Amino acid sequence: MGIPEDLVIINQAENPKDPSVITINCPDKTGLGCDLCRIILLFGLSIVKGDVSTDGKWCYLLFWVVGRANPRWDLLKERLVEACPSSCVLASGIFYYRAELQQPRPPDAFLLKFSGFDQKGLLHDVTEVLCELELTIRRVKVSTTPDGKVMDLFFVTDTRELLHTAQRKDDICDRLRSVLGDVMLSCEIEWVSHEVSVSSQRNFFLSPAVMEEMFSLELPNEHSNESSSSNCVSVSMDNALSPSHTVIQVHCQDHKGLLYDTMRTLKDYNIQVSYGRFTVKGGRSCELELFVMQADGKKIFDCSKQKALCSRLRMELFHPLQHVIGDREWEVYRILLDEGDSLSVSWEKIKTEVMKMLMGWE
């Protein structure tokens, strides 16, 4: 009764090369765009165009998406509906927003222990299944024994918050066995304490020097080679273009998750987006224009806040592969590759292909 049928509408493209269109019409809240973009991203889709408008109470969003050949559209719609703020319907048929009174608690973490026989692409197959089952992988430790067996440890959280039930655990292990067959030897899932979960996400294996090099928040000098035109990031903020909003204009190189990175930053600063337009031009060049206001409904006049917000946006968009998780923790992947006879490609080729995949340039 409380949710209109047209809350989320997905129009799938008839031509695989054309984008599908996701329409969302729901109550508004600060950070909603960030939450929706993250869900779309988790389903293997990239946003190539977006249009957002709101009156402060109700919002209308359009996303043109491309990506995975056969995403689970029904499940995507269900997750997008769940992300929308609650609404209630009156006898007159008028919907109104019901504010959420409780802050969401952090999800429980679990340790999934997988053992099996090693084979090419095994880690890919396992992680693909876990992602399809809506598990978020926080950390992975992979060990291979001399006799050709593997023991993989996955610290995960469950989007559906059902991993504490025996049925959910059985479903996950059964799904892994159906995909991997005799390659899989065992699968165990157990709850881990908050202390273990937090400590599992620390990058303790990186030296301070490497941490400083990888995660420096300094932007490159304008005249340096790294700051070439192909990777130029321009962020401007103007209070004269609109009578009631601060206008943020962004010009930069496109990458997978760009809109999410931007929306997440605005959410961190408690900035509300009243209207926005996102377009990708010429393959990798994108333009983003956002009409925003503070939580109190006023423009952003504070010069220090303007400078901090612009600097944060530039940093996030210039270093797109260094995603922020939680309280400024970074996602780190450290992989040991076998340099046997089977490695027939150069390191530079591997680096280039990994970069293209992560940036969504495939």
Summary of the structure (lengths in Angstrom):
residues: 362
radius of gyration: 22.2
end to end distance: 42.7
largest distance: 72.2
contacts: 957
relative contact order: 0.11
helix: 30%
strand: 31%
